[in-house]
Amino acid sequence: MLKKRREAAEKVAESLFAAEDAIDVALARAAEFNAVMVTARTHAKLSALDGQEAFDSSAEAFAALARARRGIVETHKQLSETKIQI
């Protein structure tokens, strides 16, 4: 019974770490994308008005990823408490 619990915990932990990594990579890419949009606009000497809607949408996506990260971190904390109980 203990062996099965340990195996289950290891599977969950492995999957959790993969999800955390994926969210961090997505956050980094989204931040990079936002920076590139701003830099490209400046380099092309376009008005700040140009592309603002696209930037707003991208910023919203970044914020959603940040919320997802907060959620997965909270899940990690909760699972840490569960691990102690098991």
ChimeraX attribute file (.defattr): number of C-alpha atoms within 10 A of each C-alpha:
attribute: neighborCount
match mode: 1-to-1
recipient: residues
	/A:1	6
	/A:2	8
	/A:3	8
	/A:4	9
	/A:5	12
	/A:6	13
	/A:7	12
	/A:8	12
	/A:9	16
	/A:10	12
	/A:11	11
	/A:12	13
	/A:13	15
	/A:14	11
	/A:15	12
	/A:16	17
	/A:17	13
	/A:18	12
	/A:19	14
	/A:20	18
	/A:21	13
	/A:22	13
	/A:23	17
	/A:24	16
	/A:25	12
	/A:26	16
	/A:27	20
	/A:28	14
	/A:29	13
	/A:30	18
	/A:31	16
	/A:32	11
	/A:33	16
	/A:34	18
	/A:35	13
	/A:36	12
	/A:37	17
	/A:38	14
	/A:39	12
	/A:40	12
	/A:41	16
	/A:42	12
	/A:43	9
	/A:44	8
	/A:45	9
	/A:46	11
	/A:47	10
	/A:48	10
	/A:49	8
	/A:50	10
	/A:51	13
	/A:52	13
	/A:53	10
	/A:54	12
	/A:55	16
	/A:56	12
	/A:57	11
	/A:58	17
	/A:59	16
	/A:60	12
	/A:61	15
	/A:62	20
	/A:63	14
	/A:64	13
	/A:65	18
	/A:66	16
	/A:67	12
	/A:68	16
	/A:69	20
	/A:70	13
	/A:71	13
	/A:72	17
	/A:73	14
	/A:74	12
	/A:75	13
	/A:76	16
	/A:77	12
	/A:78	11
	/A:79	16
	/A:80	12
	/A:81	11
	/A:82	11
	/A:83	12
	/A:84	7
	/A:85	7
	/A:86	9
